[in-house]
Amino acid sequence: MSEAPATPQRRSAAQRLREVARDLFYRQGIRATGVEQLCRLAGTTKISLYRAFPSKDELVACILRDDCEQESAWYQKALGPDLSPRERPSAFLAAAAAELRQPGFRGCSLGLAIAEFPDPQHPARKVADTYKRRMRDTLRRICAEAGASDPEMVGDALMMLVEGAFSSAAYLGASEAAASLERAGQKLLASALPPVEGGSNQ
């Protein structure tokens, strides 16, 4: 990793550690990434790491909180006031498919963390589980607002499709997983939501 350029206010050791950790955790896994490697690539020391973060587990939780914010940003437009309630479930689906098509996508970082840490009391799991439950509630809500007769079922089904597409990207390829998500998701929404005025359900 190249040395960071000198600036009047150079990035702190904590910031460098977060940037390096986020990349390594995502590319090679959290458990596979050791503290020594993190410190070496961030150009810092273990003392600096443990001064900024009480433990590696807390560093992981911090990175995942950043990931929650980033994932929320993927869906900001789809869930915002610029679209009608009827349009939002489809826009959410499109945003998830677009993320799948981003270069280097290898899965949802929160889902990957859940797979690595079976203990629901682990700090990483608490962050990831809370976010996933909140997303489930959001999808149920927007499906209700869009007019679904069974919004809990439709919201859950939409979430399962997205989660499945994210997981299958590793063996299907991200482009195929995204296309499958769009096909299945649009069929789900076409059957679950009332048609829009004019007879089209898109």
C-alpha positions as CSV (number, residue, x, y, z in Angstrom):
1,M,0.0,0.0,0.0
2,S,1.5,3.4,-1.0
3,E,2.3,5.9,1.7
4,A,-0.4,8.6,2.2
5,P,0.6,12.0,0.9
6,A,1.7,14.5,3.4
7,T,-0.9,17.1,4.1
8,P,-1.3,19.9,6.7
9,Q,-3.8,17.7,8.5
10,R,-2.8,14.2,7.9
11,R,-5.4,11.4,8.4
12,S,-5.4,10.1,11.9
13,A,-4.2,6.5,12.7
14,A,-7.8,5.6,13.5
15,Q,-9.0,6.8,10.1
16,R,-6.3,4.9,8.3
17,L,-7.1,1.8,10.2
18,R,-10.8,2.1,9.3
19,E,-10.1,2.5,5.6
20,V,-7.6,-0.4,5.5
21,A,-9.8,-2.6,7.6
22,R,-12.9,-2.0,5.6
23,D,-11.2,-3.0,2.4
24,L,-9.5,-6.1,3.9
25,F,-12.5,-7.3,5.8
26,Y,-14.6,-7.2,2.6
27,R,-12.1,-8.7,0.3
28,Q,-10.5,-11.5,2.4
29,G,-12.8,-11.9,5.4
30,I,-12.8,-10.5,9.0
31,R,-11.3,-13.6,10.7
32,A,-8.7,-14.0,8.0
33,T,-7.5,-10.4,8.6
34,G,-5.0,-10.1,11.5
35,V,-4.2,-7.1,13.6
36,E,-0.6,-7.1,12.4
37,Q,-1.6,-7.0,8.8
38,L,-4.0,-4.1,9.5
39,C,-1.4,-2.1,11.3
40,R,1.3,-2.7,8.7
41,L,-0.9,-1.6,5.8
42,A,-2.3,1.3,7.7
43,G,1.2,2.5,8.7
44,T,0.5,2.4,12.4
45,T,1.1,0.3,15.5
46,K,-0.9,-2.0,17.7
47,I,-0.7,0.6,20.4
48,S,-2.4,3.1,18.1
49,L,-5.1,0.5,17.1
50,Y,-6.0,-0.4,20.7
51,R,-5.9,3.3,21.7
52,A,-8.5,4.0,19.0
53,F,-10.5,0.8,19.4
54,P,-10.7,-1.3,22.6
55,S,-10.5,-4.5,20.5
56,K,-10.6,-5.9,17.0
57,D,-14.2,-6.8,17.6
58,E,-15.0,-3.1,18.3
59,L,-13.1,-2.1,15.1
60,V,-15.3,-4.6,13.2
61,A,-18.4,-3.2,14.7
62,C,-17.3,0.3,13.7
63,I,-16.7,-0.7,10.1
64,L,-20.1,-2.4,9.9
65,R,-21.8,0.8,11.2
66,D,-20.1,2.6,8.3
67,D,-21.4,-0.1,6.0
68,C,-24.9,0.4,7.3
69,E,-24.7,4.1,6.4
70,Q,-23.4,3.3,3.0
71,E,-26.1,0.7,2.3
72,S,-28.8,3.1,3.5
73,A,-27.4,5.6,0.9
74,W,-28.0,3.0,-1.9
75,Y,-31.7,3.1,-1.1
76,Q,-32.1,6.8,-0.2
77,K,-33.7,7.9,-3.4
78,A,-35.9,4.8,-3.6
79,L,-37.2,5.3,-0.1
80,G,-37.4,9.1,-0.3
81,P,-40.2,11.6,-1.1
82,D,-39.2,12.1,-4.7
83,L,-41.1,8.9,-5.8
84,S,-44.7,8.0,-5.3
85,P,-45.5,5.2,-2.8
86,R,-46.4,2.9,-5.7
87,E,-43.0,3.4,-7.3
88,R,-40.8,2.8,-4.2
89,P,-40.7,-1.1,-4.0
90,S,-39.6,-1.2,-7.7
91,A,-37.1,1.5,-7.1
92,F,-35.7,-0.4,-4.1
93,L,-35.3,-3.5,-6.3
94,A,-33.5,-1.5,-9.0
95,A,-31.1,0.0,-6.5
96,A,-30.2,-3.4,-5.1
97,A,-29.6,-4.7,-8.7
98,A,-27.4,-1.7,-9.5
99,E,-25.3,-2.3,-6.4
100,L,-24.8,-5.9,-7.5
101,R,-23.4,-4.6,-10.8
102,Q,-20.8,-2.5,-9.1
103,P,-17.2,-3.6,-9.9
104,G,-15.7,-5.8,-7.1
105,F,-19.1,-6.7,-5.5
106,R,-18.7,-10.0,-3.6
107,G,-21.8,-9.8,-1.3
108,C,-23.4,-7.7,1.3
109,S,-20.7,-6.9,3.9
110,L,-23.3,-7.2,6.7
111,G,-24.5,-10.6,5.5
112,L,-20.8,-11.8,5.2
113,A,-20.3,-10.7,8.8
114,I,-23.4,-12.6,10.0
115,A,-22.0,-15.7,8.3
116,E,-18.6,-15.3,10.0
117,F,-20.0,-14.7,13.6
118,P,-22.6,-17.3,14.7
119,D,-22.9,-15.7,18.2
120,P,-25.7,-13.2,18.1
121,Q,-24.1,-11.4,21.1
122,H,-20.9,-10.6,19.1
123,P,-20.6,-6.8,18.5
124,A,-20.5,-7.3,14.8
125,R,-23.7,-9.4,14.9
126,K,-25.5,-6.8,17.0
127,V,-24.8,-4.2,14.4
128,A,-25.6,-6.3,11.4
129,D,-28.8,-7.9,12.9
130,T,-30.2,-4.6,13.9
131,Y,-29.7,-3.2,10.5
132,K,-31.2,-6.2,8.7
133,R,-34.3,-6.1,11.0
134,R,-34.7,-2.4,10.4
135,M,-34.5,-3.0,6.6
136,R,-37.2,-5.7,6.9
137,D,-39.5,-3.3,8.7
138,T,-38.8,-0.6,6.0
139,L,-39.7,-3.0,3.2
140,R,-42.9,-4.0,4.9
141,R,-43.8,-0.4,5.4
142,I,-43.2,0.7,1.8
143,C,-45.1,-2.3,0.5
144,A,-48.0,-1.3,2.7
145,E,-47.8,2.2,1.4
146,A,-47.7,0.9,-2.2
147,G,-51.0,-0.9,-1.6
148,A,-50.0,-4.5,-1.1
149,S,-52.8,-6.5,0.4
150,D,-50.3,-8.5,2.5
151,P,-47.4,-6.1,3.0
152,E,-45.6,-8.2,5.5
153,M,-45.4,-11.2,3.2
154,V,-44.4,-9.0,0.2
155,G,-41.8,-7.1,2.1
156,D,-40.3,-10.3,3.5
157,A,-40.3,-11.9,0.0
158,L,-38.6,-8.8,-1.5
159,M,-36.0,-8.9,1.2
160,M,-35.4,-12.6,0.7
161,L,-34.9,-12.1,-3.1
162,V,-32.4,-9.3,-2.5
163,E,-30.5,-11.3,0.2
164,G,-30.5,-14.4,-2.1
165,A,-29.2,-12.4,-5.1
166,F,-26.4,-10.9,-2.9
167,S,-25.4,-14.4,-1.7
168,S,-25.6,-16.0,-5.2
169,A,-23.4,-13.4,-6.8
170,A,-20.3,-15.4,-5.8
171,Y,-21.2,-18.4,-8.0
172,L,-23.7,-17.0,-10.5
173,G,-21.7,-13.8,-11.2
174,A,-22.9,-10.4,-10.2
175,S,-24.5,-9.6,-13.6
176,E,-26.6,-12.8,-13.7
177,A,-27.6,-12.5,-10.0
178,A,-28.7,-8.9,-10.7
179,A,-30.7,-9.9,-13.8
180,S,-32.4,-12.8,-11.9
181,L,-33.2,-10.4,-9.0
182,E,-34.9,-8.0,-11.4
183,R,-36.9,-10.7,-13.2
184,A,-38.1,-12.4,-10.0
185,G,-38.7,-9.1,-8.1
186,Q,-40.7,-7.5,-10.9
187,K,-42.9,-10.6,-11.1
188,L,-43.4,-10.5,-7.4
189,L,-44.4,-6.9,-7.4
190,A,-46.6,-7.3,-10.5
191,S,-48.7,-9.9,-8.7
192,A,-48.6,-8.4,-5.2
193,L,-49.3,-4.7,-5.9
194,P,-52.5,-3.2,-7.4
195,P,-52.1,-2.0,-11.0
196,V,-51.4,1.6,-11.6
197,E,-53.9,3.8,-13.4
198,G,-54.0,3.0,-17.1
199,G,-53.7,-0.8,-16.7
200,S,-49.9,-1.1,-16.4
201,N,-48.4,-2.6,-13.3
202,Q,-44.9,-1.1,-13.8
